[in-house]
Amino acid sequence: MSSSASRVVNGGISFWYADDGLPAVREPLSGDATADVAIVGGGYTGLWTAYYLKKAAPFLRITVLEQKFCGYGASGRNGGWLYNGIAGRDRYAKLHGREAAVRLQRAMNDTVAEVIAAAGAEGIDADIHQGGVLEVATTPAQLARLKAFHEHELSYGEKDRESYGARETAERIRIADAVGSTWTPHGARLHPVKLVKGLAAAVEALGVTIHESTPVTEIRPKHAVTPYGTVRAPYILRCTEGFTAALKGQRRTWLPMNSSMIATEPLTEEQWAAIGWDGRETLGDMAHAYMYAQRTADGRIALGGRGIPYRFGSRTDNDGRTQAATVEALHEILTRFFPALAGVRVEHAWSGVLGVPRDWCATVTLDRSTGLGWAGGYVGSGVATANLAARTLRDLVQQDSGQGGRTELTDLPWVNHRVRKWEPEPFRWLGVHGMYATYRTADQRERLRPGTESSRLAKLADRVAGRH
């Protein structure tokens, strides 16, 4: 791998942009302006919010402000997992009761179908294939966690989830040392950039104004401030997710967690025959420092995981360039899972950031006293969660403005959830890097010392992280 590392296209935003091409950039804001709703951030959350608001109330003047171009952030760099996971569900069950968390899970299950239906209605061909989500175990400790995870998901009402042993797993996909798996139909593979480009075009066609190359430096009630002018609106909605820390006063709100990916060269028919994966499920595992992967429409494997998890001072990268050691580590996961692919070249590597709240809970909020709203903190589950968040923001704005009342979405337990800020530096940097080093060590110990008990190190890291 190292001898061919120089041939890897590293950065350039992501493989998805190398595959589909960079968009033509829209005009920046040209001076002070007014709107009924100003949306800061042109990723999935901002664009879906504009889409659903404009659909519900066509008379609204909606302006989207994006610092680079729509989909520049996580929406154009993610693993293409459209699935029903949501960050913070168990905590919401403790805070609001089990039934409230079950309602949240049902809404997420429905969201997978909603995104597929909306893409179809708008004629967006995003290479969507609903093969579900397959999560595998490759050690005894992972198998114990997988069985507990499977039962836990059933307890939240997911009756169509299935559990497989080693033989049944191998019939779906031949992963070395796989001893079991769990599968849900509530998941699909997609091409992230094709979705975000199509969504931006659909939003513009509805009459929404999008200004790109327009960084918002400060958000305050009724004002979104940029170097080119200020947009004034009764509602200012912050949809910046992993880039939130760059805004004035938001440095410690959500931590920008780094995630990295590789994409292989297209596999041959013989190679696909050797590993299976005919169902094109999105693929994950039960490691503490987990991986995520998909079989792309053009026959590659795109695989991701944590590289350098966090940059000091909540900094974010520009073009997605990834350290060689991270590319090597992801390639090692690929070949450990699929030894038959040891000679397959990695053609592209990239990174991006996702937003992590201190309690690891995704949230949607509208402060009715100021008109400020926000959504995010998806902790890596944003492809689908952003859509549910957007529809919820729509309902909250309509409720506040008198155009609607309470809905099933506004009553979900993640609405208006507040959480404390992250620790100041250097404690933030030390804590996150220590946490992921501990997770990696825990995974190594579980591989070297087979046993059904999860490593105590991982449990310690969970407590430090605030996950439980």
C-alpha positions in Angstrom: 0.0 0.0 0.0 2.7 2.5 1.0 4.5 2.1 -2.4 1.4 3.2 -4.2 0.4 5.9 -1.8 1.7 8.6 -4.1 -0.9 7.5 -6.7 -3.7 8.2 -4.3 -5.7 11.3 -5.0 -5.7 12.8 -1.6 -8.3 15.5 -0.7 -9.9 17.5 -3.5 -12.9 17.7 -1.1 -13.9 14.0 -1.7 -14.1 11.1 -4.1 -17.7 12.0 -4.7 -16.7 15.3 -6.2 -14.0 13.7 -8.3 -16.7 11.3 -9.6 -19.4 13.9 -10.2 -17.5 17.1 -10.7 -17.4 20.3 -8.7 -20.5 22.6 -9.1 -20.5 26.0 -10.7 -20.5 28.4 -7.7 -23.5 30.6 -7.2 -23.2 34.4 -6.7 -22.3 35.7 -3.3 -24.4 38.1 -1.3 -24.0 41.6 -2.9 -25.1 43.7 0.1 -27.6 44.0 2.9 -30.8 42.1 2.3 -34.0 41.0 4.0 -35.9 37.7 4.1 -38.6 35.9 6.0 -36.2 33.1 6.9 -32.4 33.1 6.6 -30.7 29.7 6.7 -27.0 29.6 7.5 -25.4 26.5 5.8 -25.9 24.9 2.5 -25.6 21.3 3.4 -28.4 18.7 3.8 -29.9 20.4 6.9 -30.1 23.8 5.4 -31.3 22.7 2.0 -33.9 20.3 3.3 -35.2 23.0 5.6 -35.5 25.4 2.7 -37.1 22.7 0.6 -39.8 21.8 3.2 -40.5 25.4 4.3 -41.0 26.6 0.7 -43.2 23.6 -0.1 -45.4 24.3 3.0 -45.5 28.1 2.5 -44.6 29.2 -1.1 -44.9 32.8 -0.2 -42.0 32.8 2.2 -38.8 34.6 1.1 -36.0 32.2 2.1 -32.3 32.9 1.7 -29.6 30.3 2.1 -26.1 31.5 3.0 -23.2 29.1 2.3 -19.5 29.9 3.0 -18.1 27.8 0.1 -20.6 25.9 -2.1 -23.6 23.7 -1.3 -22.3 20.4 -0.1 -18.8 21.5 0.7 -18.9 20.1 4.2 -20.1 16.7 5.5 -22.9 16.6 3.0 -20.4 16.1 0.2 -17.9 14.0 2.1 -19.9 11.4 4.0 -20.1 7.6 3.5 -23.4 7.7 1.7 -25.3 5.9 4.6 -28.9 6.8 4.5 -30.1 4.9 7.6 -32.3 5.0 10.7 -29.7 5.6 13.5 -30.0 8.7 15.6 -27.6 10.0 18.2 -28.8 10.2 21.8 -31.9 8.0 21.6 -31.1 6.2 24.9 -30.5 9.4 26.7 -33.8 10.7 25.5 -35.5 7.6 26.8 -34.0 8.4 30.3 -35.0 12.0 30.1 -38.5 11.7 28.5 -39.5 8.1 28.9 -39.3 5.0 26.7 -42.3 5.8 24.6 -41.0 9.2 23.6 -37.7 7.6 22.4 -39.7 4.9 20.5 -41.6 7.7 18.7 -38.2 9.3 17.8 -37.0 5.9 16.4 -40.2 5.4 14.4 -39.7 8.9 12.9 -36.2 7.9 11.9 -37.3 4.7 10.3 -39.9 6.7 8.2 -37.2 9.2 7.3 -35.3 6.7 5.2 -38.3 6.2 3.0 -39.0 10.0 3.0 -35.6 10.9 1.6 -36.0 8.2 -1.1 -39.5 9.4 -2.0 -38.4 13.1 -2.1 -35.4 12.4 -4.3 -37.7 10.4 -6.6 -40.3 13.2 -6.7 -37.7 15.8 -7.6 -36.0 13.6 -10.2 -32.7 13.3 -8.3 -30.7 10.3 -9.4 -28.4 9.8 -6.4 -27.5 6.1 -7.0 -29.9 5.1 -4.2 -30.1 1.4 -3.5 -32.2 0.3 -0.5 -30.2 -2.8 0.5 -30.5 -2.1 4.3 -27.7 -1.9 6.8 -25.6 -4.9 7.8 -23.4 -4.7 10.9 -21.0 -7.5 11.5 -19.0 -8.9 14.4 -15.5 -10.4 13.9 -14.5 -11.3 17.5 -16.3 -13.0 20.5 -16.6 -9.6 22.3 -18.0 -7.9 19.2 -20.5 -10.8 18.9 -21.7 -10.3 22.4 -22.2 -6.6 21.7 -23.9 -7.3 18.5 -26.5 -9.6 20.1 -27.1 -7.0 22.8 -27.4 -4.3 20.1 -29.8 -6.4 18.1 -32.1 -7.0 21.1 -31.9 -3.3 22.1 -33.1 -2.3 18.6 -36.0 -4.7 18.8 -37.0 -3.1 22.1 -37.5 0.2 20.3 -40.0 -1.4 18.0 -37.9 -2.4 15.0 -39.6 -5.7 14.4 -38.3 -6.2 10.9 -34.6 -6.4 12.0 -32.9 -9.8 11.4 -30.0 -11.6 13.1 -27.6 -13.9 11.3 -25.0 -16.4 12.4 -21.6 -16.9 10.7 -23.0 -19.1 7.8 -25.9 -16.7 7.0 -23.6 -13.7 7.2 -21.2 -15.4 4.7 -24.1 -15.9 2.3 -24.5 -12.2 2.2 -20.9 -11.1 2.3 -17.7 -13.0 2.9 -15.8 -11.1 5.6 -12.8 -12.8 7.2 -13.6 -14.0 10.7 -17.2 -12.8 10.7 -19.1 -14.7 13.4 -22.5 -13.0 13.1 -24.4 -9.9 11.9 -27.6 -7.9 12.3 -29.5 -6.4 9.4 -32.2 -3.8 9.2 -34.1 -2.8 6.0 -34.2 0.8 7.1 -31.1 1.8 5.2 -29.8 2.6 1.7 -26.6 3.4 -0.1 -26.4 6.7 -2.0 -24.0 9.1 -3.7 -23.8 12.1 -1.3 -22.8 14.7 -3.9 -25.5 13.7 -6.4 -28.1 14.1 -3.7 -26.9 17.5 -2.4 -26.5 18.9 -6.0 -30.0 17.7 -6.9 -31.4 19.1 -3.7 -29.8 22.5 -4.2 -31.2 22.7 -7.8 -34.7 21.7 -6.5 -34.6 24.3 -3.8 -33.6 27.0 -6.3 -36.4 25.9 -8.7 -38.9 26.5 -5.9 -37.7 30.1 -5.7 -35.3 30.0 -2.7 -32.3 32.3 -3.0 -28.9 30.7 -2.5 -25.7 32.7 -2.0 -22.5 30.8 -2.0 -18.9 32.0 -1.2 -20.7 33.9 1.6 -19.3 33.1 5.0 -21.5 34.0 8.0 -19.3 35.3 10.8 -21.9 36.0 13.4 -25.5 35.1 14.1 -27.7 37.2 16.4 -31.4 37.7 16.7 -32.8 38.7 13.3 -29.3 39.1 11.8 -26.9 36.9 9.8 -23.7 38.9 9.4 -21.3 38.3 6.5 -18.4 40.3 5.0 -20.6 41.4 2.1 -23.7 42.6 4.1 -26.2 41.5 6.7 -29.3 39.5 6.0 -32.2 40.5 8.3 -35.0 38.1 8.9 -37.4 37.2 11.7 -36.0 33.7 11.7 -32.3 32.8 11.5 -31.6 29.1 11.3 -28.1 27.8 12.0 -27.5 24.6 9.9 -23.7 24.5 10.1 -23.2 21.2 12.0 -19.4 20.4 12.0 -18.5 23.9 11.1 -20.4 25.6 13.9 -17.3 26.2 16.0 -16.1 28.9 13.5 -19.1 31.1 14.3 -18.7 33.9 16.9 -19.5 32.5 20.4 -19.9 28.9 19.2 -16.3 27.6 19.7 -17.3 25.1 22.3 -20.9 24.3 21.2 -20.3 21.2 19.0 -16.9 19.6 18.6 -15.9 19.1 14.9 -15.0 15.4 14.9 -12.8 14.3 12.0 -13.8 11.3 9.9 -11.7 9.9 7.0 -12.5 7.7 4.0 -10.9 5.8 1.1 -12.3 4.6 -2.2 -10.7 1.7 -4.1 -10.3 1.3 -7.8 -13.4 -0.4 -9.4 -13.3 -4.1 -8.5 -13.5 -6.8 -11.2 -16.4 -9.2 -11.5 -14.1 -11.9 -10.2 -13.3 -9.9 -7.1 -16.9 -9.2 -6.4 -17.7 -12.8 -6.8 -15.0 -13.6 -4.2 -16.5 -11.4 -1.6 -20.2 -11.4 -2.4 -22.1 -8.2 -1.2 -24.7 -8.7 -3.9 -27.3 -7.0 -1.7 -25.3 -3.8 -1.7 -26.1 -3.2 2.0 -24.3 -0.4 3.8 -21.7 -2.2 5.9 -20.5 -1.5 9.5 -18.9 -3.4 12.3 -19.1 -3.6 16.1 -15.6 -2.4 16.9 -15.3 0.5 19.4 -13.5 2.5 16.7 -15.9 1.4 14.1 -15.7 1.3 10.3 -18.5 2.1 7.7 -18.5 1.2 4.1 -20.6 0.9 0.9 -20.4 -0.7 -2.5 -20.6 2.2 -4.9 -22.7 2.3 -8.0 -19.5 2.1 -10.2 -18.2 -1.0 -8.4 -15.8 0.4 -5.8 -15.6 0.0 -2.0 -15.8 3.3 -0.1 -14.7 2.8 3.5 -14.3 5.1 6.4 -13.3 5.4 10.0 -11.6 7.7 12.5 -8.2 9.1 11.5 -7.0 12.1 13.4 -10.2 12.5 15.4 -9.9 16.2 16.3 -7.8 19.3 15.5 -6.7 21.6 18.3 -8.9 24.6 18.8 -11.8 23.1 16.9 -10.1 23.8 13.6 -11.5 22.2 10.4 -9.6 21.3 7.2 -10.1 22.9 3.9 -9.8 20.4 1.1 -10.1 17.1 2.9 -6.5 16.0 2.7 -5.8 13.0 4.8 -2.6 11.8 6.6 -0.8 8.8 5.0 -1.0 6.9 8.3 -4.8 7.2 8.2 -5.0 6.0 4.6 -2.8 3.0 5.6 -5.0 2.3 8.6 -8.2 2.3 6.5 -6.5 0.1 3.9 -5.6 -2.3 6.7 -9.2 -2.6 7.7 -10.2 -3.2 4.1 -7.7 -6.1 3.7 -8.4 -7.5 7.1 -12.1 -7.7 6.2 -11.4 -8.9 2.6 -8.0 -10.6 2.3 -8.8 -11.4 -1.4 -8.5 -7.6 -2.1 -4.9 -7.2 -0.8 -3.7 -6.1 -4.2 -6.6 -3.6 -4.9 -5.4 0.0 -5.2 -6.8 2.8 -3.2 -7.5 5.6 -5.6 -8.9 8.4 -3.4 -8.7 9.5 0.2 -10.4 12.4 2.0 -11.7 13.7 5.3 -14.5 15.8 6.7 -15.9 16.9 10.0 -19.2 16.1 11.8 -20.7 17.8 14.8 -20.5 16.2 18.2 -22.4 17.7 21.2 -21.0 17.2 24.7 -23.7 14.6 25.5 -23.6 13.0 22.0 -27.3 13.9 21.4 -28.7 15.3 18.1 -31.0 18.2 18.6 -33.4 20.6 16.9 -34.3 23.9 18.5 -36.2 27.1 17.9 -35.9 29.8 20.5 -39.3 31.5 20.2 -38.1 34.6 22.1 -35.3 35.4 19.6 -36.3 33.6 16.3 -33.0 31.8 16.4 -33.1 28.1 15.5 -30.6 25.3 14.9 -30.2 21.6 14.2 -27.3 19.3 14.2 -25.0 17.3 16.4 -25.7 14.2 14.4 -22.5 12.4 15.4 -22.1 10.8 12.0 -25.8 9.9 11.3 -26.6 13.0 9.4 -27.6 11.8 6.0 -31.1 10.8 7.2 -31.2 12.8 10.5 -30.8 16.1 8.6 -34.0 15.4 6.8 -36.0 14.7 9.9 -34.4 17.8 11.5 -35.4 20.0 8.6 -39.0 18.9 8.6 -39.0 19.5 12.4 -37.6 23.0 11.9 -40.3 23.6 9.3 -43.0 22.7 11.8 -41.4 24.8 14.6 -41.2 27.9 12.4 -44.8 27.4 11.2 -46.0 26.9 14.8 -44.2 30.0 16.0 -45.4 32.2 13.1 -49.0 31.1 13.5 -49.1 29.2 10.3 -49.4 25.8 12.1 -49.8 24.1 15.4 -48.1 21.4 17.3 -47.3 18.3 15.3 -45.9 14.8 15.9 -42.5 16.1 15.0 -42.5 19.2 17.3 -43.4 16.8 20.2 -40.4 14.5 19.6 -38.0 14.4 22.6 -34.9 15.9 20.8 -36.7 19.2 20.3 -35.3 22.1 22.3 -32.8 19.9 24.1 -30.0 21.9 25.6 -26.5 20.6 26.6 -23.4 22.1 28.3 -20.5 23.2 26.2 -17.3 21.3 25.6 -14.3 21.9 27.9 -11.8 24.6 26.9 -8.4 23.7 25.4 -6.2 21.9 25.9 -8.6 19.6 27.8 -10.8 19.2 24.8 -7.9 18.0 22.6 -6.4 15.8 25.2 -9.8 14.2 26.0 -10.8 13.4 22.5 -7.4 12.0 21.4 -7.1 10.0 24.6 -10.6 8.6 24.1 -10.0 7.3 20.6 -6.5 6.0 21.5 -8.3 4.0 24.2 -10.9 2.7 21.8 -8.2 1.5 19.4 -6.3 -0.2 22.2 -9.5 -1.8 23.3 -10.2 -3.2 19.8 -6.6 -4.6 19.6 -7.0 -6.3 22.9 -10.2 -7.9 21.9 -8.7 -9.3 18.7 -5.6 -10.6 20.5 -7.3 -12.0 23.6 -10.6 -13.5 22.4 -13.4 -13.4 25.0 -17.0 -12.4 25.2 -16.4 -9.5 27.6 -16.0 -6.0 26.1 -12.7 -4.3 27.1 -12.9 -2.3 30.3 -10.9 0.3 28.5 -13.8 1.0 26.1 -16.2 1.3 29.0 -13.9 3.8 30.6 -13.7 5.8 27.3 -17.5 5.8 27.0 -17.8 7.3 30.5 -15.2 10.0 29.8 -16.8 10.8 26.5 -20.2 11.3 28.0 -21.8 8.7 25.8 -23.5 6.9 28.7 
